[in-house]
Structure formats: structure tokens, C-alpha cells
Amino acid sequence: MITYKNTIAEFQNHLLAQGDELATIHAYQYDLKQLHVFLEQTGKQLPSATPRDLRAFIHSLSDMHLSAVSINRKISAVKTFYRFLMQSKVICVNPAMDLELLKTRRKLPLVLSVEEISAIVEAASKKTPLGLRDRACLELLYSSGLRISELLSLKLGDLQLNERLLSVVGKGNKQRLVPFGNKARFAIDNYLLNGRPAILKNKTSSILILNARGRKLSRMGFLKILRGYWVVSGVKKKVTPHTFRHSFATHLLEGGADLRVVQELLGHADISTTQIYTHIDREYLKEVHRLYHPRA
């Protein structure tokens, strides 16, 4: 018997298997629960929804004054879910096929200057095992443009120190090779020699980035660590792990890197995702022109 619980459970397993992040999976679960409650009011279940039902659901979200960005996430969840039901042969017709995302103004991501990046990285101590770990994390985030989930999932075997390369498993379980710079290599070497053994004590682990108990560092654990260095650094802009990724891409393009190379380094499946950084570059050029041209 097809029930809400077992259908959602199978969908979650599907998302996990294709490498989606837990945050995305939990968000989709919440969105589909909302749709489930909406459909129950008309006596329907998720597999029996019609295109009209789904359009009515989207309209109800607008009536709740949700932002277009929030509604688009729910539309994405619905489209992904019904595509899964089609693939699983639970339904024969996809009711979400013609659902379209709402038009939004694409928000440019926040980017740090090279000086602001340096201030945050330099806030990490070079004298304690945990400080050495944090320094290696920050250097890698900026040097390689990794997602936080990619950084925290790295294993010792993913490192090619002599070649200065990382083997990274990104979204959709897609593997890519990402280079890192000399400063990051120095920080990793220091962590591996003087930080990681002290954290592990007599234990063993294949995970590169460890918490104080010698286990895999969690996302929330790293966010707290980063917030501490952000405060100490005095940087006024909001700083998240993704801010390092945005800065990595923007600084490469400002330096003349090819867009497709940056796409490959970031692990973007679609180059249109990477193109937002060219908009940042244009905004930067316009700002420089405004500030320094005598007739701007």
C-alpha cells in the first residue's frame, strides 16, 4: 500500500543515494509535508494530485505572502518529487511537468576582498592543534572553492599533497580534481604533522578534518568556529563558508580566469550557475568607473 510515510522515505533515500545534501533533503521533506496537508483538505494523497491541485497549492503559498525565492524552492521540491514518482512507476503522468519557477531578481552573492579573507584566515592560531586544523580549513575553502560539505567529507586518501590536488565528491556524487595553492599546502602539512596527531591521540581515522574528540567535524561545529574567527577579524560583511566559495570564484574571474575553468573547479553542472560571478565582475567594473572616471 502506498502511504505518505513510505513514499517520502523512499524519496529521501533516493536523494541521499544521488548525493544531495542533508539540508536540501530536510527542506524538501518540509515542503512536501506542506503539500500533503494541503491535498488532504480535498481528500487526496500526493500520488493522486493533478496539475490543477499543484497550481492551487502554489497560489496558496502566494496568499501566505511567501517570497518568490521561498516559493521557487517549494516548486523545485514538488517537481523533483513527482519526477521521482514517475521514475519509480508510482504514477504514469507527471502533474508537475508544466510547473514553472517564478521570475526573481537574481541576488548577487556577497564577496570578500583579498584583505578580508586574509584577516579571517590570520585569526586562526598557528600554535594549537585545533587552530592548525582551522587554519587548514580556511585556507582550503578559499584556495579550492569547496562547498562546506565537500571540505568536511575529505579523507586522507583524497589528498595529493605533492601535486597539490584534491579528489572531491560533489553534488550528484560527481568526482572532480581541484588544485590548491602553496599557502593551503603549508597549512595542511602543518595540521597533519602537528595538529591532527594531537587531536587523535591514540585513535585512528581516515577523515581529514576532525573535531576535538577525534571524530568527523560537523557542519554546525564548523559554522561556530568560523563565526568566532569572523568576529575576531573585525570584518563587517556577513561571512559563511559559501562566502569563501563566492570569493574564490570572483577573484579568479577578476584575475582573468576562463569561465569554463571556474565552472569545472566549482563543480557546477550548468555554466549558467557560474555566470552569476561575471555579473559580480561587471558590477565591480562599473563601481571602479563611477569612482575614478572624471565624467562618470
N, C-alpha and C positions, 0 to 999 in steps of 0.2 A: 504493500500500500504506500502510495506517495503522500508523504506528510511534509509540513513546513520544516520541521526539525531535520529530517533526514535529507531533504533536498538541499537545505542550507549547509549542512555538514559536508555533503558531497562536493558542493560548490567551493567551500573553504579548502577542502583537500586538493581540489583542482588548482586553486590559486597558489597554494603552498608548493605544489609539485612544479608549477611553472616559474617559481622563484619570486612571486610578488612579496612585497614587504608586509610585515605584520600590521603596521599602521594602516596600510591600504585595505587589508583584509578585514580589519575591525571596522573601518569606515564603511565598507561595502555591506557588512553584516548589519550595521545600524540602519543604513539606507533601505535595505531590503525588508527589515523589520517594520519600518515606517510604511512601505508599500503594502506589506502583508496586512497590517492593521487597517489601512485604507480599503483594501479589497474585501476584507471580512465584513465591512459595513454593507456590502452588496451581496454577501453570501458566496463570494468567490475565493479561490485559492490562487497562489502565484502561477501555477501552470495553466490555469484556465483564463487568465487575463487576456483581454482583447486590446487592439490598438486604441480604441476609444477609452478603455479603462485607464491605460497608461497616460494618455493625453490629459484625462481628468485629474489624475494624480499630480502631473506636472503643474497644471493650473492651480491645484490646491496649495502647492508649495509657493507659488507666486502670491496667493492670497495671504500666506503667512509672512509675507514681506522678507523672504529669504533673499540673499544676494544672488546675482546671476552666477557667480563662481560656485556658491554652495549648491544651487540647483543643477548646474552642469556636472558636479561630482556625482549627484544622485542619478542623473541621466546616464552617466558613464557606468555606474554600478548596475543600473537596470539593463542597459544594452549588453554589458559583459555577461550578466546572469542569464539572460534569455538566449544569448549565443551559446552558452554552455549547455542549456537545456536542449537546444537544437542538436548540438554535437553528441549529446548523451541519448538522443532519440526519445526524450521525455515528451517533447512536443513536435508537431510536424510543420507548424507555421510560426515564424518569429514575429510576435506582436510589436516588438521594439525596433524592427528593422528601419522604419521611417522616422524614428525619433531623432530630432536634430538638436545640437547644443545651442544654447542661447548666445547671441553675439555679445562679447565683452571687450572692453579695452584691455589689452594685454599689459599687465603691470610689469614694469622693468624691475628686475631683481636688484637688491642692494649690493653694491660693490665696495670693498675696502681698498684704500690706496696701499701701495707697497709699504709705506711707512706705518700705516695702521696694522697691517699684517705683522710686520716686524715687532711692533710694540707688544702684541698679544703673544707671539712666539717667545720673545725675550722674557716675558713674565714668568715662564716656566723655569723652575730651578734646575741647575745642572749638577746639583750636589746630592740629591736624594734619589733613591730608586724610583719612586713614583714621579718625581719631577723629570727624570730622564725618560720615563715612559711617556709622559705628557708632551714633552718636547718632541719626541719621535712622532707622536700622533699629529701634532700641529704642523710639523714640517711636511709630513706625508700628505695631509689634507690639502695643503697649498701647492706642494710640488707636483702632485699627481691628479688633483681634482676629483678625488674619490668621494663617493657617497658615504655617509657615516656607516651604513650597514655593510658596505664593502670593506671599509677600514677595519671594523670590529670582527669581521669574519676571516680576516687574513690568517693564514697558517705559516709556520716557519718555512714549509716547502714551497710557498708561493713567492718567496724572496729569491732573487738572483742578484746578490749584492755586488759581485764583480762587474756584472753587466748593467747594474742599476736599473733593473726591471722588476715589475710586479706582475704576477699572474692573477687577474681579478675576475671573479664571477659576479656579473651584474644582473640587471633585471632580465627575467626570462631565462635564467641560467646560462646566459651568454658569456663566454670567456673572452677576455681581451688582455693584451700585454700593454702595460703602462709604464713609461720611464719615470724616474725621479732624479732629482739633482744631487749635487755633491753635499750640500748642506743637510739634505734629508738623509743621505747615506751616512754622514758623520753622526747624526743624531741616532739613527738606527743602530749603528755599530756601538755607540756609547751605551745605549739601552741594553743591547744584547750582552755586552761584556760586564757592565757594572750595575744595571738596573734589574733586568729580568731574573738573573740567578738569585738575587737578594729577595725578590718578591716570591719566587717559587720555593726558596729554601731547599728542602729535600724532595720536593714533589717534581713531577714531570707534566708537561703539557705540549700539545702541538700548536696551540693558539698563540699568535704573536702578541696581541695586546691583552694584558691580564689586569684583573682588579687586585686590590690589596691582599685578597685571600688566595691568589694564585689561580683564579678562575677567569673565564671569559668576561671582559668588561661589558656591561650592559649599555644600551643607548642612553637610558636615563642617567646612569653613572657618569657617562662622558659629558652629557649636557651640563651636569652640575659642575664638573671640572672646568669645562670651557667657560661657563658663566663666571667662575672665580677669577680666571685669567683676564677675562673681558673687563671686569670691574677694576682689577689691579692696573691694567694697561691704560685706563683713562680714555679709551676710545668711546666716542659719543654715539656712534651708529649702533643699531641693534646687530648683534653677532650670533650666528648659528653655524653649525657645521656646513650648511649649504652656502652660507656667505663665503666661505673659503673656496668652495667649488665655483661659485659665480665669479669670484675674483680671479681664480686660476684661468678660467676661460677668457674673461675680458682682457686680462693682462697679456695673454698670448696673442689675441687678435690685435690689440693695440701695438704689439711689437712686430706685427706683420705676418703672423702665422696664417696658413691656409684654413679656410672654414671647414673643409672636409677632414683635415687632420685633427682639428679640435673636436669635431663630431666623433671621430674614432676614439680619441683619448677619453672623452666623456662617456662613451658607450651609448650614445643616442641612436636609436633605430632610425629616426627620421631627421633629416637635416633641418627641417623647419623648426624643430625644437632648439637646435643650436643657433639658428638665425637671430634669435632674440638678442644675442650678445653683439650682433652687428648693429642693432638699434642702440644699444648702450654706447657703442663706439661712436655712432653718429651724434648722439646727444652730447658726448664729451667734446667732439669736434666743434659742434655748434656753441658750446659753452666757452671754449677757448677763443673762438672767433668773436663772440659777444664781448668777452673781457678785454681782448687785445687789439681788435681792429678799430682804427680811429673813426670809422663811419659805420660802425655796427648798429 
